Every structure is written in structure tokens, then in C-alpha cells.
Amino acid sequence: MCNGKNYRKMKSDQILFFSPYWGYESIPLKDFLPKIKDTEFDGIEINTVFRPLSEVHFLFEEAHRLNLKIITQVAGLFETNFQAYKKKYLENLRFQVSLNPFLINCHTGSDFYRFEENLELIQEANLLSKNFGIKIIHEIHRGRFSYSPSETSKYIEAFPELRLVADFSHWCVVTESLLENHSGALQAAISRSYHIHSRIGHAQGPQVSDPRLPEWQNELNAHLDWWDSIAQNHKNENSILGITTEFGPPNYMPPLPENSQAPEKQWAINLYMKELLGKRYNEKSKIV
């Protein structure tokens, strides 16, 4: 992996920063999109699965006007029956494809579906991606096929074309570690990572209370090391890397004395992550 002391060698113009809409849903899109434009994000990542069609159309029209890119999510689908899930999953994927987003991020399958069932979903998504020329990638996430390093390695071995959203915070929780004993699986995932969710997890939770605090520096440095390797791969390949600064709201964020403070803290932390990674990877990035 890349050593943090050498990160300056990896600066690139090909880093795009996305703001999540998760946690900010109380702010109407008509106000939120100009907010992220003003703070020089390149786009927004948003789950459109359960949103009214009129709102989705407004999102794409306004984002186009503001020159913002959109990552859509296929997330929040839960079915105990695989065939019922597959039907919903593919219906939602086809709808996302019709919107022509920058890319589609999927919470794919389930940790209790059979290996062959989850693999079928991945292959169907890959076929759609090829047919329509839109990137469809699968997030490392608890409860999904990718819930652990060892399980995800099986899918990478079976399907080398697998593309991942690197959210290693989930693996920290599942393994109760900073992945010290999972180097092989971690390297395999890094080599298949096409987007980063820059949330920092720890052995007992998917999100540290505040990455700016000294007590979380070990966790911060571990995640930076992993992200450095992904950024270096993209620089070597001369390809664009997207990063969503995805620190989330309560209860991902430990409860505050007054929950009304949560949106402001979430926004401040995500801007901090944008600044930190912008300076680390992209010397031409204009950071607020």
C-alpha cells in the first residue's frame, strides 16, 4: 500500500467530489443543489428509488443547469424471497439506467442469499452496464453480498469484472478490526474499487464521532492508506476517481445533546473530508 508520507506523488486532476443527500433530506433539492455547487462539489449522490418521479426529473434538470454530476443509488430494497428481490432490483436498475446518471451505486443482494443468487444479480447488472454504457458498481456494505472481506473475495474470484464502491468502514465493524488480518482480500477489493465513500469506521462502529479528533488518528490513517492505493491505481490508469464524502446523520453519527446540531456537524465533517482529500490528491482542487 501507499505510505501516507508519499501521498504528494499521487496528486491528480481526475478526482471528482460528490456530496451525499443522505442526512440532508430536510433541505429541498432546489436549495441543496446550489449549496453543493457553491462549496465546489462536482455532484451529488442520492437514492432515487423511493422519490416521486417529479422530484427525480427536477433533480436531473437542475443538476444539468448547475453543471453537477449525479450518482444514483439502488438501495433500501429488502426481500426475504430472492425472486421478489431480483424483480425489484432489476426494475429499479433499469429505471436508473434510463436517467443516464454519471454512475449507479448498488446495495446488491443480501448476506443470506445463496452465492449463486448474489452472483446472478451482479452479472445482470454488468450486462445492463455494458448494453447501455453506464457504470454500475456495487457498494461494500453490511447486509449485502459484500458484507465481509472473505465473502467479497469469493465474488471477485468468480467474476473478475466486478466493480466496487470502497466503503471499508463496514468491513471494520464486521471484522472488529482495521483489517490487519485481511490484506489479501483488501488488496483484491482495492484493485476493483472505482469509487470511494470516504467515511471512517472503527472496530465497533461504521463511523468515528469526528475524524478531526486526535483519538481517531489511527483509524483515519488506516483509511487514508487504503484510499491512497485506490487513487494511485486510478492515476496509473489515467481514469477518473469519484469520492463521496459520506459521513452520515444520527444514528451513524453518535447522538448529540441536541439533534438539531446534527446537520451542521455532518456538513462540517464532510467539508473537512473534501478539503483533506482534495489537498491530498489534487493540487488544482479549489477547496472552500
C-alpha positions in Angstrom: 0.0 0.0 0.0 1.0 3.6 -0.4 2.6 5.3 2.5 1.0 8.5 3.7 4.4 10.2 3.6 4.5 9.8 -0.2 0.9 10.9 -1.0 2.0 14.1 -2.7 3.2 11.9 -5.6 -0.4 10.9 -6.3 -2.0 14.3 -6.9 -4.2 14.3 -9.9 -6.7 16.5 -11.7 -9.0 13.5 -12.1 -10.7 13.5 -8.7 -14.4 14.3 -8.5 -16.1 15.1 -5.2 -19.7 14.2 -4.5 -21.9 15.3 -1.6 -24.4 12.8 -0.2 -28.0 13.8 0.1 -28.4 11.3 2.9 -28.8 13.2 6.1 -29.8 16.5 4.4 -33.2 15.4 3.2 -34.8 18.2 5.2 -33.2 20.7 2.8 -35.2 20.8 -0.5 -33.2 19.9 -3.6 -33.9 23.3 -5.0 -31.8 24.7 -2.1 -29.4 21.9 -1.6 -28.0 21.7 -5.2 -26.9 25.3 -5.2 -25.4 24.8 -1.8 -23.1 22.0 -3.0 -22.3 24.0 -6.2 -21.3 27.0 -4.0 -18.9 24.7 -2.0 -17.5 23.4 -5.2 -18.6 19.8 -5.1 -18.7 18.2 -8.5 -22.0 16.5 -7.9 -24.5 14.7 -5.7 -25.0 11.1 -4.7 -28.7 10.3 -4.0 -31.1 7.4 -3.6 -33.8 8.0 -6.1 -35.6 4.6 -5.5 -38.4 6.0 -3.3 -38.6 9.5 -4.6 -41.6 10.9 -6.6 -40.9 10.9 -10.3 -41.5 14.7 -10.5 -38.7 15.2 -7.9 -36.3 12.9 -9.8 -37.0 14.9 -13.0 -36.3 18.2 -11.2 -33.1 16.8 -9.8 -31.7 16.0 -13.2 -32.9 19.2 -14.8 -31.5 21.4 -12.0 -28.2 19.4 -11.8 -27.8 19.9 -15.6 -28.4 23.6 -15.3 -25.8 23.8 -12.5 -23.3 21.5 -14.3 -23.4 19.0 -11.4 -23.0 15.2 -11.9 -25.4 12.7 -10.4 -24.7 9.4 -8.8 -28.0 7.5 -8.2 -28.4 4.6 -5.8 -30.3 1.4 -5.9 -30.6 1.0 -2.1 -33.2 0.2 0.5 -34.6 -2.9 -1.1 -35.2 -5.8 1.3 -36.9 -9.1 0.5 -36.6 -12.4 2.1 -37.5 -14.1 -1.2 -34.8 -13.9 -3.8 -37.1 -13.8 -6.8 -39.1 -10.9 -5.4 -35.9 -9.1 -4.6 -34.5 -9.7 -8.1 -37.6 -8.3 -9.7 -37.5 -5.1 -7.7 -33.7 -4.8 -8.1 -33.7 -5.1 -11.9 -36.8 -2.8 -12.2 -35.0 -0.1 -10.3 -31.8 -0.6 -12.1 -33.5 -0.2 -15.5 -35.1 3.0 -14.3 -31.8 4.4 -13.1 -30.2 3.5 -16.4 -32.9 5.4 -18.2 -31.9 8.5 -16.3 -28.4 8.4 -17.6 -26.5 9.3 -14.4 -22.8 9.6 -14.0 -22.8 6.2 -12.4 -25.1 3.9 -10.4 -24.2 2.7 -6.9 -26.0 -0.5 -5.9 -26.6 -2.1 -2.5 -26.7 -5.5 -4.1 -28.2 -8.8 -2.9 -28.2 -10.0 0.7 -25.9 -11.7 3.1 -28.4 -14.5 3.4 -28.9 -15.2 -0.3 -27.0 -18.1 -1.8 -23.7 -17.3 -3.5 -25.2 -18.2 -6.9 -28.1 -15.9 -6.4 -26.0 -12.8 -5.5 -23.7 -13.6 -8.4 -26.7 -13.7 -10.7 -27.6 -10.1 -9.6 -24.0 -8.9 -10.2 -24.0 -10.5 -13.7 -27.4 -9.0 -14.6 -26.2 -5.5 -13.5 -23.0 -6.0 -15.5 -25.0 -6.8 -18.7 -27.1 -3.7 -18.3 -23.9 -1.6 -17.8 -22.4 -3.0 -21.0 -25.6 -2.6 -23.0 -26.2 1.0 -22.0 -22.7 2.2 -21.4 -23.3 3.3 -17.8 -21.1 2.4 -14.9 -23.0 0.2 -12.4 -20.9 -0.6 -9.3 -21.6 -2.4 -6.1 -21.0 -0.9 -2.6 -19.2 -2.7 0.1 -21.9 -2.8 2.7 -23.2 -4.7 5.7 -26.1 -7.0 5.0 -25.2 -7.3 1.3 -23.2 -9.8 -0.7 -20.1 -7.7 0.0 -20.6 -7.6 3.8 -17.2 -9.1 4.7 -13.7 -9.3 3.1 -13.6 -13.1 2.9 -17.1 -13.3 1.2 -16.4 -10.5 -1.2 -13.2 -12.2 -2.3 -15.2 -15.2 -3.5 -17.2 -13.0 -5.8 -14.1 -11.2 -7.1 -12.6 -14.6 -7.9 -15.7 -15.8 -9.6 -16.4 -12.6 -11.5 -13.2 -10.6 -12.2 -15.2 -7.8 -13.9 -16.8 -6.9 -10.5 -16.6 -3.2 -9.7 -16.9 -1.9 -6.1 -17.6 1.2 -4.2 -15.0 1.2 -1.5 -16.7 1.8 1.8 -14.3 -0.1 4.1 -15.9 1.3 7.2 -18.4 -1.6 7.0 -15.7 -4.2 7.0 -14.1 -2.6 10.1 -17.3 -3.3 12.0 -17.9 -6.8 10.6 -14.3 -7.9 11.4 -13.9 -5.8 14.6 -10.6 -4.6 13.2 -8.7 -2.2 10.9 -8.4 -5.2 8.5 -4.9 -6.1 9.7 -5.6 -9.8 9.0 -7.3 -9.3 5.7 -4.6 -8.0 3.5 -5.3 -10.3 0.6 -9.0 -9.6 0.4 -8.3 -5.9 1.0 -5.9 -5.7 -1.9 -8.3 -7.6 -4.2 -11.1 -5.1 -3.3 -8.8 -2.1 -3.8 -7.9 -3.3 -7.3 -11.7 -3.4 -8.1 -12.6 -0.1 -6.5 -14.0 2.6 -8.9 -15.4 5.0 -6.3 -14.8 5.8 -2.7 -17.1 6.6 0.2 -14.8 8.5 2.5 -16.4 7.6 5.8 -14.1 6.3 8.5 -15.1 3.3 10.5 -13.7 1.6 13.6 -13.8 -1.8 15.2 -17.1 -1.2 16.9 -18.9 1.1 14.5 -19.2 2.3 10.9 -18.4 6.0 11.7 -16.0 7.7 14.1 -17.5 10.5 16.1 -15.3 13.1 14.4 -12.2 12.4 12.2 -10.7 15.7 13.3 -10.2 14.4 16.8 -6.8 13.0 17.8 -8.2 9.9 19.3 -9.3 8.7 15.8 -6.0 9.3 14.1 -5.2 5.5 13.8 -8.5 4.9 12.1 -8.0 8.0 9.8 -4.6 6.9 8.8 -5.7 3.4 8.0 -8.4 4.6 5.7 -6.1 7.1 4.1 -3.7 4.3 3.3 -6.4 2.2 1.6 -7.7 5.2 -0.3 -4.2 6.2 -1.4 -3.8 2.8 -3.1 -7.1 3.3 -5.0 -6.1 6.8 -6.0 -2.7 5.6 -7.2 -4.4 2.9 -9.3 -6.6 5.4 -11.0 -3.7 7.8 -11.6 -1.8 4.9 -13.2 -4.7 4.1 -15.4 -5.4 7.8 -16.2 -9.0 7.3 -15.1 -11.4 9.4 -13.1 -12.0 8.6 -9.5 -15.1 9.8 -7.7 -15.2 10.3 -3.9 -18.4 10.8 -1.9 -17.8 12.4 1.5 -20.3 10.2 3.2 -20.2 10.9 6.9 -23.9 10.3 7.8 -26.5 11.6 10.2 -27.7 10.0 13.5 -27.5 7.2 14.3 -24.4 6.7 12.2 -23.3 9.9 13.9 -23.3 9.4 17.7 -26.3 11.2 19.2 -25.7 14.9 20.1 -27.1 16.6 23.1 -29.4 18.4 20.7 -30.1 16.5 17.5 -30.8 19.9 15.8 -27.0 20.3 15.7 -26.5 17.1 13.7 -26.9 18.5 10.1 -24.4 21.3 10.8 -21.9 18.9 12.2 -22.4 16.4 9.4 -21.9 19.1 6.8 -18.8 20.5 8.6 -17.2 17.0 8.7 -18.0 16.3 5.1 -16.4 19.6 4.0 -13.4 18.7 6.1 -13.1 15.3 4.3 -13.4 17.1 0.9 -10.6 19.6 1.9 -8.4 16.8 3.3 -8.6 14.6 0.3 -8.6 17.4 -2.2 -5.3 18.6 -0.8 -4.0 15.1 -0.7 -4.9 14.1 -4.3 -5.5 17.1 -6.4 -3.2 20.1 -6.3 -5.6 22.1 -8.6 -8.6 21.5 -6.4 -10.3 24.7 -5.2 -11.3 24.0 -1.6 -13.6 26.2 0.5 
